[in-house]
Amino acid sequence: MSTSPFSLEDKRVVAFGGGGYLGGATVEMLLQLGARVVVADLFPDYTREQAALFRDNPACRLVTCDVSSTADVRAAFGACREAFGGVEAVLNFATYMGSAKAGEGNLKRFSVEETTDEDFDHSIRGVLGSTFRVLREAVPFLKESGGGSVVLTSSMYGMVSPDPSIYGDSGQNSPVFYGTGKAGVLQLTRYAAAHLAQYGIRVNCVTPGPFPAQRKLPPEEFLRKLSAKTMLGRVGRAHEIAGAYCYLVSDTASFTTGANLVVDGGWTAW
């Protein structure tokens, strides 16, 4: 019986932020397709149930990782090499933003005029800097394996502005530094793809549209407005984006690099 071209049998993967909503669904699919995965995350309380499922899977390892720390990121790659013999693919879902003094804060208050230099710098480091750190530290491990795949995560708000009219007092407001940082991820993808191709390293990006996590489901009225912005008239569910990451990791995507795969229900297409 021939192997599916989408098989990830024994593919060695590190997923940063793999304990979260989109990351967790993607790791589940990676494992179903035969990959061996290191999930690198801070594993906050809301990931406890997901983490327990991964912990019981012999093809998965959990590593506590703060993506603001180069040492932590490097250690996650080392853990994959130690457990599975190397690294062939890297996914990054992890980000952080908010107040530089208090970590992630109430993002509702971060309008353009209220955002301080300190908070803007802190959040750009969290959205874009953490992505760059993961990419940079991946390179020597992927070179050891003779190449591989890096899949970064942007956002529809790295391509278009949030529509202020749908947010109101929902508390779901997207701050200026989020979209700015995610736009940078798109250019980082293109730049890295061009400069790392010589090593057989492909770099691509997935751009999610509206995928509100169940644990922080928006108010019903805001959710209705959010859904109406997509061509399909609804928000996305986590499993609907997992295939995009798995495709870009797979050998089926061997001629795909520097690409941005948008999964947004048509939001940015009209």
NORBEL-V880632 format. One record per pair of residues at least 24 apart in sequence whose C-alpha atoms are under 7 Angstrom apart, sorted by the first residue. I is the first residue (numbers start at 1). J is the second residue. D is the distance in Angstrom with one decimal. If there is no record, write none. Layout:
I;J;D / I;J;D
//
This chain:
5;252;5.9 / 6;247;6.8 / 6;250;5.9 / 6;252;6.2 / 7;33;5.5 / 7;34;6.8 / 7;250;7.0 / 8;33;5.2 / 8;34;5.1 / 8;35;5.1 / 8;250;6.1 / 9;33;6.4 / 9;34;4.0 / 9;35;5.3 / 10;34;5.8 / 10;35;4.8 / 10;36;5.7 / 11;35;4.6 / 11;36;5.9 / 11;88;6.5 / 12;36;5.0 / 12;37;6.0 / 12;84;6.7 / 12;86;6.7 / 12;87;5.2 / 12;88;5.2 / 12;89;6.3 / 13;37;4.8 / 13;38;6.3 / 13;87;6.0 / 13;88;6.0 / 13;89;4.7 / 13;90;5.6 / 14;38;4.7 / 14;39;6.1 / 14;77;6.8 / 14;80;6.8 / 14;89;6.5 / 14;90;4.9 / 14;91;6.3 / 15;39;5.0 / 15;40;6.0 / 15;90;6.0 / 15;91;4.7 / 15;92;5.9 / 16;40;4.7 / 16;41;6.0 / 16;91;6.1 / 16;92;4.8 / 16;93;5.8 / 16;94;5.6 / 17;41;4.8 / 17;92;6.5 / 17;93;4.9 / 17;94;4.3 / 18;93;6.7 / 19;43;6.2 / 19;47;5.8 / 19;50;6.6 / 19;51;6.4 / 20;47;6.3 / 21;213;6.1 / 21;238;6.6 / 22;238;5.2 / 23;93;6.1 / 24;50;6.9 / 25;238;5.9 / 25;239;5.6 / 25;242;6.1 / 26;242;4.3 / 29;242;6.7 / 30;246;6.4 / 36;60;5.8 / 37;61;6.4 / 38;62;5.8 / 38;63;6.9 / 38;80;5.9 / 39;63;6.1 / 40;64;5.7 / 40;65;5.3 / 40;76;6.3 / 41;65;4.9 / 41;66;6.8 / 42;66;6.1 / 67;130;5.7 / 68;130;5.9 / 70;133;6.8 / 73;134;6.4 / 74;137;6.1 / 86;145;6.5 / 87;141;5.9 / 87;142;5.9 / 87;145;6.5 / 88;142;5.8 / 88;145;6.3 / 88;147;6.9 / 88;148;4.8 / 88;149;6.5 / 89;148;5.5 / 89;149;4.6 / 89;150;5.7 / 89;249;6.3 / 90;149;6.3 / 90;150;4.7 / 90;151;6.2 / 91;150;6.0 / 91;151;4.8 / 91;152;6.0 / 92;131;6.8 / 92;151;6.5 / 92;152;5.1 / 92;153;6.2 / 93;153;5.9 / 95;126;5.4 / 95;127;5.0 / 95;130;6.5 / 96;123;6.7 / 96;126;4.5 / 96;127;6.0 / 97;122;6.8 / 97;123;4.2 / 97;126;5.4 / 97;127;6.7 / 98;123;6.0 / 107;173;6.7 / 107;175;6.5 / 108;171;5.4 / 108;172;6.8 / 108;173;5.4 / 110;175;5.6 / 111;175;6.3 / 111;176;6.9 / 112;176;6.3 / 120;177;6.0 / 123;177;6.3 / 124;177;6.1 / 124;181;5.4 / 127;178;6.7 / 127;181;5.4 / 127;182;6.7 / 128;181;5.0 / 128;182;6.7 / 128;184;6.4 / 128;185;6.1 / 143;199;6.5 / 146;200;6.7 / 147;199;5.8 / 147;200;4.3 / 147;201;4.7 / 148;200;6.4 / 148;201;4.8 / 148;202;6.2 / 149;201;5.7 / 149;202;4.8 / 149;203;6.0 / 149;249;5.7 / 150;202;6.1 / 150;203;4.7 / 150;204;6.3 / 151;203;6.0 / 151;204;5.0 / 151;205;5.2 / 151;206;7.0 / 151;245;6.8 / 151;248;7.0 / 152;204;6.3 / 152;205;4.6 / 152;206;6.3 / 153;205;5.5 / 153;206;5.1 / 153;207;5.9 / 154;182;4.9 / 154;185;5.9 / 154;186;6.5 / 154;205;6.7 / 154;206;6.2 / 154;207;4.7 / 154;208;7.0 / 155;182;5.9 / 155;207;4.6 / 155;208;5.2 / 155;209;6.4 / 156;207;6.0 / 156;208;6.1 / 156;209;5.2 / 156;268;6.9 / 158;182;4.6 / 158;183;3.9 / 159;183;6.4 / 166;222;6.7 / 166;225;6.0 / 167;222;6.7 / 170;219;6.6 / 170;222;6.4 / 189;258;5.8 / 190;258;4.6 / 193;257;6.0 / 193;258;5.0 / 202;257;5.0 / 203;257;5.3 / 203;258;5.7 / 204;257;5.4 / 204;258;5.1 / 204;259;5.0 / 204;260;6.1 / 205;259;6.2 / 205;260;4.7 / 205;261;6.2 / 206;244;7.0 / 206;245;6.9 / 206;260;5.7 / 206;261;4.8 / 206;262;5.9 / 207;260;6.7 / 207;261;6.0 / 207;262;4.6 / 207;263;6.0 / 208;262;6.2 / 208;263;5.0 / 208;264;5.5 / 209;263;5.9 / 209;264;3.7 / 209;265;7.0 / 209;267;6.9 / 210;235;5.4 / 210;236;6.0 / 210;264;6.4 / 211;235;5.9 / 211;236;4.8 / 211;237;6.1 / 211;238;6.8 / 229;267;6.0 / 230;265;5.3 / 230;266;5.4 / 230;267;4.4 / 231;265;5.8 / 231;266;5.0 / 231;267;6.3 / 232;265;5.5 / 232;266;6.9
//
